[in-house]
Amino acid sequence: MRFFNHGDLPPSMPTERRQAVRLLRMLSGAVGLGLALQFVSSLGFAIDTASLPTSGFVQASLVDAGGYVLSFLLGYAAICAMTGLSTRQALPLKRIEPDFSLAAVGCGMVFSLGGAMATTVINSALAAYTGVKPVMGDIPTPDTPMGWAVYFVTVALLPSLFEEILFRGAVLQALRPLGDGFAIVISSLMFALAHGNLVQGPNSFGMGLLLATLTLYSGSIKTAIFLHFFNNFIFAFIAVADEITGGLPERAYSLFIAGLIAWGAAGLAYLLRAYPGVFSWRRGNWPMGGVMKTFHFFTTPAMVGYLALSLWLIAMNFVPVAPQSPEGALLRLLPKI
């Protein structure tokens, strides 16, 4: 803990406030270092993977998946070690009622569709006013059954497990002493930044807010994992279906979207009726205002370093706008999280 003691605070500051600032900056440093470790290690593994003499998608994906998993486990372990979180605290796994999960997943799909629309608006505005647009890393769609299986594992299964373990697990739980609302917003922002682009970023932030809220209300990350998996599974399923059929008809996408919206509306109505208070955030008893709390959190050296890395990667993921960029169906633009 001494590592994060960034010098003496002004002697006029009340003792309670001084202790609160030290705790806040310690948590900020731990989260910043843990996420920076995950970022750097995942970048290193990606470079090593690119240089491997693999001859096909399956081999390269398996090697890349191993580095991906290891990088997230390193970030998780670092944050837990520096904050003193136990595994039980970092990974709450209370029993979840099936009706809660089913309604929450439907509600989440509406959030994801909203994120897709927000992404479209942001990209269009950037293209119109700056002449550039954000892009995300290319995810090639395989053309063999074995490749499809690996694709679903790497796109849907692994992110839903290990991103939730890190962000709704270690990051969210570590920040709870600062207030649930603060922990939800900050962990969601970190989740969005970790994607390194503005294609996934807006959707990831909105979904992060929902995933964190559901996690704290239910006392378990199970629903967050299930929702994250289902969102990414749809992304992978549509990509594979397009590969197999040469492109599904727009009518099929429209009907599918209508079904998701109906499910989401029913799920939201059910959650509000059966689980009142599900979207209420517990207020923390913190001895300073939100502006000062945010200032202290984002000005530790570790957090500044992580933000610089994230913003650098986001800046690298812009390309000039093509003369014409045809718009597809909404789900074709739906980014995974």
N, C-alpha and C positions, 0 to 999 in steps of 0.2 A: 504493500500500500504506500510506502514511503516514496516509491518511484513516481507517483502521481501527485506528490505534494509540491506544487509549483511556487514555492516561496511563501513568505508571510503575507497574509492579507492585511489591509489597512487596520491599524489598531483601534480605530473608532467603530469598526463593525461589531455589532452585538455578537456574543459568543455563539448563540444558536444559529445566527445567520452565517458566521464564519465556518462553523461545522457543516452547515448545509452546503455551502459553496465547495468545501473540500470534498464532500461526498459526491456532489454533482460532477466536479472536474475529474475525480477518480473514475466514476462510471463512464464519463465521456472518453477519457483516455483508454480505458479498457476496451470499450466498443470500437473506438477508432483504430487501435492497434490490432484487435482481432479481425476486423473487416479488411484492414490493409494487408494483413498476413494472408487472408483468404484471396484477396485480389492478386497480390504478387505471386503467390504460389500457383494459382490457376493460370495466370499469364505464362509463368515458366513452364508449366506442364503443356500448355497449348503450343508453345514454341518447340518443345521436345517432340510432341506428337507430329507436328508438321514435318519434322526432319526424319521421321522414321520411314524405313523402306517398306511400308505396308502397301499391298497391291489392291485392296478393296475397301469398300465402305465398312464392312463388318469389323475387320481387324482394326482399322483406324478408330472406329467409334468405341470399341471396347477399351483400347488404350487411353483414349481421351476421357472416357467415362471413369476409369480408375483415377486419373489425375483430378478430375472434377470432384469425385467423392472425397478424396484425400484433402483437397483444398478446403472444402466445407467443414470437414471434421477438425482440421487444424484451427480454423477460425472459431468454431464452437468451443473446442477445448481451451483455447487461449482466453476467451471471454469468461468462461466458467472459472478458470484458474485465477484470473486477476480479480474477479468480483466475489469469489467464494461461493458461487452457486453450486449446489449439489445437483446430481442428475435428476433427482425427483423434483427439485424446484425448476430446473431448466426445461424439463420435459413433462409437463403435467399431463396425466393420462387417465383422468376420471372417466367413468362410464358415461356414454352419450346415448340418449334415446334415439332410436332410428327415425322417428318422425322429425326430430330436430334437425338431424343431418340431411334428410331428404328435402325439407323445406329450405334449409340454409344453402344447399347446393343450387336449387332452383333460383333462389334470390341472388346467389353469386353470379349466375350466368347473365342475369340482367345487368349487374354491375359491370361484367366483362364486356357486354355489348355496348354499354355506355362508354366504357374506356376506349373501345374501338372507334366510336364516333368522335370522342375527344381527340384521339390520335389523328383521325382524318382531318379535323378542323385545324389542329396545330400544324400538321404537315402542309396543308393547303396555304395557311397564312405565311409560314416560313418560305414556301416556294414562291409565293406572290411578292413578298417584300424583300427577300434576301437573295433569291435565285438559287438557293440550295435546299435540300431536304434531308431529313435523317434516314438512315438505313440501319438494319440489323444484320448480324452475321448470317451468311448464307447457310441454310440447313438443307443439304441435298436430300431429295427423296429417293430411297433405294428402289430397285425394280425386281427384287427377288423375295421370296417368302422369309428367308433367314434375315435379310436386310430389313424387312418390315418389322419383324419381331424385335430386332436390336433398336430400330428407330423408335418404336413405342416405349422401350425401356429408357432410352437416353433422353427422349423428349418429354415423356409423361411421367414415368415412374420415379426416376432418380431426382428430378427437380422437385417433385411434390414431397418427397421424403426429406432430402437434405437441405433444401432452401427453407422448408418449414422448421426443421430442427435448429437452423441457425437464426432465422429472423423471428419467427413466432415462438421459438424456444429461447435460446440464449439471449438475444438482443432484447426482445420484448420483456422477458422476465427480469433481466438485469436492470432495466430502466423503471420498473414499477415503483420503486421507492420515490421516484420523482413525480408520481401521480399517474393514474391509468391513462388519462387523456394525453398527457405529454408522451408517455411510453408508446401509445398507439400511433400517434402522428410521427414521431421520430423514427420508430422502427419501420414504418411504412415508407418514409422518405429514404431511409437507408436501403430498403428493399428495391425501390425504384432506381436509385443511383447504381446499385450493384449490377443492373442489367446493361449499363453502359451505352444506352442509346435512347432516343426519344420516340422510337417506334413502340417499344415495350414500356417505356417509362411511365406515361400517363395512366395506362391501364394497370400497371403494376402498383402504382401508388394508390389508386382507388381500390383495387382488390386487396392491397395490404391493409387498408383501413378496415375493410370488412372482415378479413381473415383474423386480424388481431382482436377486433371486437368480439367475434364469435369465440375466439380462444379464451379470452378473459371471462366472458359470461359463462361459458360451459366448464371452465377449469380443465380444458383438455385441448391438445393440438390435433386430435383425431379428425374433427370436422374440417379443419383447415387443410390437412393433408388430403382428405377425400375431395374437397372442392378444388384444390389446386390440381390434383390428378385429373379430375373430370374436365376441367378447362383445357389443360394441355392435351388430353386424350382427344378431344374434339378437333383441336388444331392438327394433330397427327393423323387422325382418321380422315379428315377432309383432304389432307395432302396426299395420303396413300390412295384414297378413292379417285382423286384427280389423275394420279399416275396410272392407275389401272384402267380407268375408263376413257382417258384422254380428255377429261374435263366434264364434271357433272353439270347438268343443265341448271340455268339460273332459277328455274321454278323450284327445283329441289332445295336450293339454298334458302329461297324465300319461305317455303313451307317449314323448313327446319328452324329458321329464325322465329317464325310465328309460334312454333311449338315451345321454344325456349322462353319467349316472352310470356306466354300463357302460364308455363310452369313457374317462372319467376314471380309473376303477379300473385299466383295462388300461394306460393311459398312465403312471400312477404306478408300477405294477409294472415296466413296461419301463424307465422312467428309472432306477429304483433298481438294476436288474440291468445295464443296458447302460452307464450313466453313473454309476458309484459316486462318491460325494462331491458330487453335484449340489446337494444341500441343505446342504453344509458351508460355513460362513462363515470366512474367513481372519481370524485374530485380529491386531489391530494392536499394534505395540510402542509404546504411548503411555505417557508418564511420569506418569500420574495415573489414578485410578479412574474408573469409569463415572459415578458420581454427580457428581463435580466436573467432569468433562468435559461432562456434560449441563447442569449449572448455568451454566458459562461460555458454552456455546453459546446458551442461551436467554435470556441477560441482556444481549446487546448491544442498543443502541438500535434498530438496523434490524430485528432479529428480533422484539423486543418490539412494534415498530410493526406488523410484518406479522401477528403473532399477534392483535393487537388488531383489525385489519381483518377477519381471517378469522373470529374469534369473534363480531364484530359482525354479519357477514353470516349466520352460523349462527343467531344469536339472532333475527334478523329472519325466518328461515324456520321459524317455529312458528305453528300456528293452533290455536284451541280445538277440542276433540274434538266431532265430531257425535254426536247421540244414538245412532246406530247406524252402524258402519262395516263394511260387508260385506267379508268376506275372499275374495279370488280365488285362483286357482291360483298356485303358487309362482312360475312364470315371469312371470305378470302383475305380480308385485311385484318381479321382478328388476331392480335399477337398472342403468343403464349406468354405465361408469366413465370 
